């Protein structure tokens, strides 16, 4: 049985690409044939480009020009590494509307329902050629209920969600939005595919030994963030005391000792051997949990999803409040997390399997 997957697999973002990979592997283990469906990404580009341009002009400085040069150089290498991974590791199919014989379509995970950057009807199942469409760990991301109700595509969004066979959601905001839209489809909370899959095989298989034996604090944070002088000063002092380098994975930070344009495979390896992890991302937090790292999460714009996860597993104390190094040195008892993740994986895999079994029966 062929299962189409609609997700943001084109994003040059480790979390986005690795959750797409994880979704494929989970479906393979369940005995089905996954196919990543391609798409044309509709972004509100004109407006966003103008906003970015004027913001950069207002805040221009020689230091920012130097940062931008290094950022662009690293990003160019990173794109190359991502393209190689996607080509070799993901079963990319045709454009979603051209793919034939789709017995089921799985939409998710991540912010596939988010409209703050553009309206993409296929992410709500509209125009997708399959009789069985469901979402898994889907999220509205930064979108609010008011933004949906005032959006030109309000009726289409409601129509698409209402026609799904099941809605798997990742966060409370998404659940509440669906309830306020009066979506009558059964909803189930899921964990992110990365958490669900666990990457046990890849932790060994993708280990090139390049990072083994190196002593470092891993920074996995977006390029424009973690720029507070106090935080940087604390990390530099801490690294000197512990005789560790500070290494950034995937993003350029001028204050780090090294900036690596890591492929998704190298990303996993860098997390594996890190002594400590500092992140402001959802998937940076997730991989820290999977690998039982000493970590600290800095809450930024996407903090709602990170906070929801850490609250659920009783680890809200890993969120930076003031002294970042005080959090880093605290030991973590992973017993509760290990019990939680075992049960959460069973529940989420059962949700996927149940929907694929229903799709199979529908197509018999």
N, C-alpha and C positions, 0 to 999 in steps of 0.2 A: 504494500500500500504506500502510495506517494503522499508525503506530507509537506506542503509548502510552508515556509517560514517568512513572515514579513517583519523585519526589524531594521534598525539603523546600522547595518553592517558596513556602510561606506564611511562612517565617521572615523577620523584619524584620532581615535581614542581607545586606549587599551581596554577599558571596561566594556565599551560598546561592542568591540570586535570579539572579545573573549566571552561575553554572554551569548553572542550569536553562535560561537563555536560550541559552548556548553549546551545550548538548546539542541544543536544537531547531534551531539554525542548522547544526550539523554534519549532522544528519539530513536537513535540507532540501537541503544541497549534494550529498548522496549520492543525491538524487532521490526521497526518501520524504516522507510527510506526517506530521509529529509532532503529538501531542496530549498536553498535560499532563493527567494524570489527577488528579482531586480526591480528597480523603480527609478523614476525621475523625481528628484527631491524639490518640492515647492517651498521656497523660503521667501520671506518678505525682504528680499535682498536689497532692493533700491533704497528703502527706508533705512535699513540697518547700515548699509554702506555709507550713506550720508551722515548718519548719526556718529558712526565711528570716525569718519573723516574730520568732522568739526570738533569732536572731542580731542582728537590727536593734535589738531592745529592749536587749540587752546592750551594744551598742556605740553607742547613741544619743548624739548631741551636737548642739549648734546648727549647727556647721559641716556635719555630715552632713545635717541637715534642709534647709539651704540648697542643698547639692549635689543632694539628691533633688528639690527643687522645679525646679531648672534642667534636670536630667536628664529629668524627666517632660514638661516643656514642649517640649524638643527632640525627645523621642521621639514626641510627639503629631504634630508637623509631619513627622517622618520617616515615620511610618505612612502619612500622606496621600500623600507622594511615592512610597512603595512601591506603594500600591494603584493609583495612576495608571499606574505602569510595568507592573505585572502585567496590568492591564486592556488596555493598549495594545500591549504587546510580547510577551506570552506567549499561545500558543494553548490557553487553558484549556478542558478538556472537562468531562464529567460526572463524578460519583463513579466511582471505578475499576470498581466492580461493575455500574454502569449503562451504561457506554460499550460500544457495539456494534461488531462487526466489527474487533476488534483483531488484526491479522495478527502483530504482535510487541509485546512489552512490554520496555522497557529500564528497569531499576531502578538508580538512581544519579544523580549520584555522591554523594560526601560520606558522612556517617556514617549511612547508611540502615539498616545492620545493628546499630547501637548500641542496647543495651537498658537503659542506665543511667538513661534518663529515661522509659522506658515500652516496652511490647511492642506492636508494630504488625505483625500477621501479613502484611498485603499487601506489606510491604517484603521479605518472603522469598518472594513470589509466591503466597502462600496466598489462595485465593478470587478470584484475578485471572483474568478470562475470556479467556484466550489460550492457544493451543497452543505458543507459542514465547516463553519468558521467559528473559532473561539479565540479568546485572548488568554495569555499567560503572563502573570506578573506585570501587567500593563499599568502605566501611570499617566496621569494628566500633567505631571511635572509641575511647572510654575503656573499653569492655567487655573484660574478661579471660576467659580460658577457664574459670576457676573459677566466675565469675559465671554463665556460660552453663550449665555442668554442674549448678549448684545452682538454676537458675531453673525455675519451674513450667512454662515453655513450651519446655523443652529439646527434647523430642521433635518439637514442631511446627517449631522452627527447623531442626533437622536434616532433617526431611521436606521443608521448602520449599527449602532449599539443594540437596538431593540431586535435586530434580526440575527444577532449572534446566538449560538447554541449555549454558550456559557461564557461568563466573564471572570477571568482570573485577574485579580488586582494586587498591587504591591504595597499600597499605602492607604491610610485612612482617608486622605483627601480625595483619592480616586473613588473610593467607596461612597463617600458622602455626595460627591458630584453626581454619580450614577443614580443614587437615591433621590436627589433633588430633581433630576431629569425624569423621574418616574420610570426608570428602566426596569421592566419586570423580569428580565433574564436572571437566572440564579447566579449569585456571585460568591466566589471563594477566594480567600486570601492565599497568595503564593509567596514563596521566597524567590529571590533573584536566581536565575539559572546558574550563575557562578557558584552560589552557596549550595544550590541543589545538586550540582554535578560534583563539586569538590576537588577536581583536578588531581586526584591521587596518582593516576598513571602518568600524567604530564609532569608532575613535580620531579619525577625521576627521568622520564624520557626526554625532557627538554633541558636537562642539566648538562651544559657543555663543560662544567668545572671552571669556567672563566672567572667566576666570582667566589669560588670556594677559597677560603684562606684569607680573603680580603676583609679588613675591619672598617666598617663604615655605618654611618647613619643614613638611611635612605629617605630622601625627600620625594614624595609623589604628590605634587600640587600644581595647579594651573599657573602658567607663567606670570600672570599679573598679581598673584596672591602670595601670601607669606612674605610680605615686604615691610612688616612692622619692625622698626629698628630694635626695639626691646627683645622681641622674639628671636631675631637673628643673632643678637649679641649673646643671649642665653644659650642658643644652640652652639655657637662658636666656642664659648667658654666650656660648655659641657663636652664637646668633641675633643678639645685640647686636653681636658682632664682625663678622658677615657682613651686618649690616643687613637681617635677614630677620624677618618675622613668624612666629609659631608658630600654625598653624591645625589644628584637629581636624576630621576628617571623620566625621560620623555619630554621634559619642559626645561626651558632655559632660566636659570637663576644666577645672576652675576656673583652672588656671595657664596655659592657652592664651590667646592674644590674641583668637581667634575660635573659635566652635563652630558648625559648619554641618550642618543636618539634610539632608544631600545625598541626592538621588535616585540610583539606580544610574547614570544618565547623567552627572550632575554628579560623582559619585565618580570615574568614569573620567577626566573632564576635569581634576579636581583632581590626580590622579596624573600626568597628562600634563605639567602645567606646574610641578610641585613641583621645587624645587632639591635637596631632600633628602627622604627618607621614613624615618620611624621607625614601626615596626609591631610588634605582638605576635601577628599573625594569619597564618594560612596564605595566605589570598587577598590580603592586603596584601603579603606577600612575592612572590606570583605576579605581581601587577600591576607591582610594582617591577621584576621580571625582564623581563616583556614590554616595558616601556617603557625598559629599560636605565637605571634610576635609580641614584643613589648612595643606598644604604639600609642600615639596621641593623635586625635582627630581635631582639626581646627574647623569650627563651623563657619561656613561661608554662605553664599546664595543658595546652594543646594542642600543646606543643612537640615531641612525638614525630613528628608528620607534617611539621612545618616542618624539623626537623633531618634527617629522612630525605631530603627533597627537596634541601636545601642540601649534604648530604654527597654525593649523587649527582652534583651539578653542580660539585663542588669549590669550593663557596663557604661552607664552614662558618666561614670567617673573618668573615663578615657577622653572626655572632651576637654580641650584646653580652656581654662578659665583665666589664669593669670600666669603663674610660673610654669612654662611648658616643660621644663626639665623635671619638675616635681612629679608630673604625671608619668613621664618616660621611665623614671627609675622605680616606680611602684610595680611590684609583682602582680601578675594577673592569675587568678584562679579560673582555669578554663573548664572546670567540672560542669558548671551550670550550662555553659555554652555547648559543650559536647553532648549533653543530654537533650538540650533544646534542638540542636541541629539534626540529631538522629530522627527525632519525631517530625520535625518540619520537613525533612527530605522525604520521608515516607508519605506524608500528606500531599506534598506538591507533586511527587512522581505519580501518586495514585490519581490525582486530578488529571494529569496529562494522559495517563494510560486509559482512564475511564472514558475520556472524550474521544480518544483514537479508536477505542473498541466500539463506541457508538457510531463513529463515522464509518468504520468497517462494516458494521451491520447494515447501515443505511445504503451502502453501496453494493451489498450482496444481491 
